[in-house]
Amino acid sequence: MPYLTIVGVAALPALLYFLSVAMFVRIEAKRSDATALDDPQGPRLKDVLKDGWHYLAPLIVLVGALIYGFTPTYAAGIAILSVIAASWLSKNPMKLGDIVEAMLSGVRNMTTTAILLITVGLIVNVVSTTGIGNTFSLMITDWAGGSLLITIALVALASLILGMGLPVTASYIVLGTLSAPALYNLIAHSQLVDLLAAGNLPEQAKAIFMLAAPDKLDLLGAPMSMDAARELLALVPDTFQSQLYEQALSPHALTMALVSAHMIIFWLSQDSNVTPPVCLTAFAAAAIAGTPPMKTGLTAWKIAKGLYIVPLLFAWSPLISGDIGEMLTVFVFALFGIYAIVAGMEGYLEHELPWWLRLAMFPLGALMLWPHGMLAVDLGGLAVFLLVLTYSVRQSSRQEALAH
């Protein structure tokens, strides 16, 4: 798939995650009564951009080359040359000695990564040639009993354990090799169940049922319950499942099912950065801020809850697989749903929430996040949340008035 397509697919989920972090930060700032500094330390943004705008050029070149269609290796090579060219626009242009030293430094810094990639390559080759990947996928499917939610939970647990010893990219590669087929099959299976329940199974797919369950052919042309659709699919042997997916689902649906599977794994792999006891990113931030490392890690884990919520939307909603209208609809309701859950976790919006209202925020948020396909229910949940937000704003204004 083109890089630009992957970027487009990942844009709304990424924005949703960063906004969820901003919600935690805003609520914490309101609760602790934080105020802006009258005399902020450090240089102003316009002064930094005036003196160092040329440092943005390599980043723009790198992203532009990827979007244009160059391979990552070629794009990185162009970006490295642009670093040298950008330095010539500054007050300290790179000389020949600086370029050589930078190349040596790059080689030294890449040694550890190169060893890691070679090791991961060995794992990937062993998994692909011995069939461990399919065995692991079948094992996860068996443990989960065909449940997509339990499968995602098992993948999350595996990513957490792998993340204690591997960086995010390596953890994703290993998990993607082992568990992506299981997730892909379950997502495709879920879409096929919906097709059967709606009575919209394509004619070419009925040939599989003619072989597997000829006595059930009269049921295929009419709507049925979800349980009946699952029972009908259970009659199809595992060896015919992949053929059934290809004949029943469109190429776009199959592609997006595969993308969804890998996006779920990639997002869950990110939790190694913020999940104690091994959370290198949080520990690095603690060293910079001078805060207790483990406490910082626990706080990071709390405010990164979007890493666990957004992957569920990949599996059960059209956040990355629907048209632009469906994607934006899911995004808007998910945004308010996550805000409600954050308010429930913190017990605070613009003002402290009473305990009963705090408890109500969790089912209210889940209502807006759950992909039930009923717009009226989502709008009702949104209306209730906006009423609670209005109440909280008024309580905050009343408290400020009394304080003055």
Backbone hydrogen bonds, N-H to C=O, Kabsch-Sander energy under -0.5 kcal/mol:
donor,donor_aa,acceptor,acceptor_aa,energy
6,I,2,P,-1.7
7,V,3,Y,-2.4
8,G,4,L,-2.4
9,V,5,T,-2.4
10,A,6,I,-2.1
11,A,7,V,-1.1
12,L,8,G,-0.6
14,A,10,A,-2.2
15,L,11,A,-2.5
16,L,12,L,-2.5
17,Y,13,P,-2.2
18,F,14,A,-2.4
19,L,15,L,-2.2
20,S,16,L,-1.6
21,V,17,Y,-2.0
22,A,18,F,-2.1
23,M,19,L,-1.9
24,F,20,S,-1.6
25,V,21,V,-2.3
26,R,22,A,-2.9
27,I,23,M,-2.6
28,E,24,F,-2.5
29,A,25,V,-2.5
30,K,26,R,-2.7
31,R,27,I,-2.6
32,S,28,E,-2.2
33,D,30,K,-0.8
34,A,29,A,-2.6
48,V,44,R,-2.0
49,L,45,L,-2.6
50,K,46,K,-1.8
51,D,47,D,-1.9
52,G,48,V,-2.3
53,W,49,L,-1.1
55,Y,52,G,-1.6
56,L,53,W,-1.7
57,A,54,H,-0.9
60,I,56,L,-2.3
61,V,57,A,-2.7
62,L,58,P,-2.6
63,V,59,L,-2.5
64,G,60,I,-2.5
65,A,61,V,-2.6
66,L,62,L,-2.0
67,I,63,V,-2.5
68,Y,64,G,-2.3
69,G,65,A,-1.2
70,F,65,A,-2.2
75,A,71,T,-2.9
76,A,72,P,-2.3
77,G,73,T,-2.0
78,I,74,Y,-2.2
79,A,75,A,-2.3
80,I,76,A,-2.2
81,L,77,G,-1.8
82,S,78,I,-2.0
83,V,79,A,-1.4
84,I,80,I,-1.3
85,A,81,L,-2.1
86,A,82,S,-2.8
87,S,83,V,-1.7
88,W,84,I,-1.0
88,W,85,A,-0.5
89,L,86,A,-1.4
90,S,87,S,-1.5
99,I,95,K,-2.3
100,V,96,L,-2.3
101,E,97,G,-2.3
102,A,98,D,-2.4
103,M,99,I,-2.1
104,L,100,V,-2.3
105,S,101,E,-2.5
106,G,102,A,-2.3
107,V,103,M,-2.1
108,R,104,L,-2.4
109,N,105,S,-2.5
110,M,106,G,-1.7
111,T,107,V,-0.8
111,T,108,R,-0.7
112,T,108,R,-0.5
113,T,109,N,-0.6
114,A,110,M,-3.0
115,I,111,T,-2.3
116,L,112,T,-2.3
117,L,113,T,-2.7
118,I,114,A,-2.3
119,T,115,I,-2.3
120,V,116,L,-2.8
121,G,117,L,-2.5
122,L,118,I,-2.0
123,I,119,T,-1.9
124,V,120,V,-2.8
125,N,121,G,-2.4
126,V,122,L,-2.5
127,V,123,I,-2.7
128,S,124,V,-2.4
129,T,125,N,-2.4
130,T,126,V,-2.0
131,G,127,V,-0.9
132,I,127,V,-0.6
133,G,127,V,-1.3
135,T,131,G,-2.0
136,F,132,I,-3.3
137,S,133,G,-2.3
138,L,134,N,-2.6
139,M,135,T,-2.3
140,I,136,F,-2.6
141,T,137,S,-2.6
142,D,138,L,-2.4
143,W,139,M,-2.7
144,A,140,I,-2.6
145,G,141,T,-0.9
146,G,141,T,-1.6
147,S,144,A,-1.3
148,L,146,G,-0.6
151,T,147,S,-1.9
152,I,148,L,-2.4
153,A,149,L,-2.1
154,L,150,I,-2.4
155,V,151,T,-2.5
156,A,152,I,-2.5
157,L,153,A,-2.1
158,A,154,L,-2.5
159,S,155,V,-2.6
160,L,156,A,-1.9
161,I,157,L,-2.1
162,L,158,A,-2.7
163,G,159,S,-2.4
164,M,160,L,-0.6
164,M,161,I,-0.9
165,G,162,L,-1.5
166,L,162,L,-2.0
171,S,167,P,-2.6
172,Y,168,V,-2.6
173,I,169,T,-2.3
174,V,170,A,-2.3
175,L,171,S,-2.6
176,G,172,Y,-3.4
177,T,173,I,-2.0
178,L,174,V,-1.8
179,S,175,L,-3.6
180,A,175,L,-0.7
180,A,176,G,-1.0
183,L,179,S,-2.1
184,Y,180,A,-2.9
185,N,181,P,-2.4
186,L,182,A,-2.0
187,I,183,L,-2.6
188,A,184,Y,-2.7
189,H,185,N,-2.4
190,S,186,L,-2.2
191,Q,187,I,-2.0
192,L,188,A,-2.2
193,V,189,H,-2.2
194,D,190,S,-1.8
195,L,191,Q,-1.9
196,L,192,L,-2.5
197,A,193,V,-2.7
198,A,194,D,-1.8
199,G,195,L,-0.7
199,G,196,L,-0.9
200,N,195,L,-2.5
201,L,220,L,-0.5
205,A,202,P,-0.7
206,K,202,P,-0.7
206,K,203,E,-1.1
207,A,204,Q,-0.6
208,I,205,A,-1.0
209,F,205,A,-0.8
210,M,206,K,-1.7
211,L,207,A,-1.1
212,A,208,I,-2.5
213,A,209,F,-2.7
216,K,213,A,-2.0
217,L,214,P,-1.0
219,L,216,K,-1.7
220,L,217,L,-1.2
222,A,219,L,-1.0
224,M,197,A,-1.9
229,A,225,S,-2.1
230,R,226,M,-2.2
231,E,227,D,-2.3
232,L,228,A,-2.1
233,L,229,A,-2.2
234,A,230,R,-1.9
235,L,232,L,-1.0
236,V,233,L,-1.7
240,F,237,P,-1.6
241,Q,237,P,-0.5
241,Q,238,D,-0.9
242,S,238,D,-0.6
244,L,240,F,-2.3
245,Y,241,Q,-2.4
246,E,242,S,-2.0
247,Q,243,Q,-1.8
248,A,244,L,-2.3
249,L,245,Y,-2.6
254,L,250,S,-2.3
255,T,251,P,-2.6
256,M,252,H,-2.6
257,A,253,A,-1.8
258,L,254,L,-2.0
259,V,255,T,-2.5
260,S,256,M,-2.7
261,A,257,A,-2.0
262,H,258,L,-2.2
263,M,259,V,-2.7
264,I,260,S,-2.5
265,I,261,A,-1.8
266,F,262,H,-2.8
267,W,263,M,-2.7
268,L,264,I,-2.4
269,S,265,I,-1.8
270,Q,266,F,-0.7
270,Q,267,W,-1.1
271,D,268,L,-1.1
272,S,269,S,-1.2
273,N,270,Q,-2.0
274,V,271,D,-0.9
275,T,271,D,-1.3
278,V,275,T,-0.7
279,C,277,P,-0.6
282,A,273,N,-1.6
283,F,279,C,-2.5
284,A,280,L,-2.4
285,A,281,T,-2.2
286,A,282,A,-2.2
287,A,283,F,-2.0
288,I,284,A,-1.7
289,A,285,A,-2.6
290,G,286,A,-1.7
291,T,286,A,-1.7
296,T,292,P,-2.4
297,G,293,P,-2.4
298,L,294,M,-2.3
299,T,295,K,-2.1
300,A,296,T,-2.6
301,W,297,G,-2.3
302,K,298,L,-1.7
303,I,299,T,-2.3
304,A,300,A,-1.0
305,K,302,K,-0.8
307,L,304,A,-2.1
308,Y,305,K,-1.7
309,I,305,K,-1.4
310,V,306,G,-2.3
312,L,309,I,-0.8
313,L,309,I,-1.0
313,L,310,V,-0.9
314,F,310,V,-1.4
315,A,311,P,-1.3
316,W,312,L,-1.8
317,S,313,L,-1.9
319,L,313,L,-0.6
320,I,317,S,-0.5
322,G,318,P,-1.5
327,M,323,D,-2.7
328,L,324,I,-2.3
329,T,325,G,-2.1
330,V,326,E,-2.4
331,F,327,M,-2.3
332,V,328,L,-2.6
333,F,329,T,-2.1
334,A,330,V,-2.6
335,L,331,F,-2.3
336,F,332,V,-1.8
337,G,333,F,-2.3
338,I,334,A,-2.9
339,Y,335,L,-1.9
340,A,336,F,-2.2
341,I,337,G,-2.0
342,V,338,I,-2.8
343,A,339,Y,-2.4
344,G,340,A,-2.1
345,M,341,I,-2.4
346,E,342,V,-2.6
347,G,343,A,-2.3
348,Y,343,A,-1.0
349,L,351,H,-2.0
353,L,347,G,-2.1
358,R,354,P,-2.4
359,L,355,W,-2.1
360,A,356,W,-1.5
361,M,357,L,-0.9
361,M,358,R,-0.6
362,F,358,R,-0.5
362,F,359,L,-0.9
364,L,360,A,-1.7
365,G,361,M,-2.4
366,A,362,F,-2.4
367,L,363,P,-2.0
368,M,364,L,-1.4
369,L,365,G,-1.5
370,W,366,A,-2.4
372,H,370,W,-2.1
375,L,373,G,-0.7
378,D,374,M,-1.8
379,L,375,L,-2.8
380,G,376,A,-2.1
381,G,377,V,-2.5
382,L,378,D,-2.5
383,A,379,L,-2.4
384,V,380,G,-2.2
385,F,381,G,-2.2
386,L,382,L,-2.4
387,L,383,A,-1.9
388,V,384,V,-2.1
389,L,385,F,-2.6
390,T,386,L,-2.4
391,Y,387,L,-2.4
392,S,388,V,-2.3
393,V,389,L,-2.4
394,R,390,T,-2.3
395,Q,391,Y,-2.2
396,S,392,S,-2.2
397,S,393,V,-2.5
398,R,394,R,-2.4
399,Q,395,Q,-2.1
400,E,396,S,-2.2
401,A,397,S,-2.2
402,L,398,R,-2.1
403,A,399,Q,-2.0
404,H,400,E,-1.4
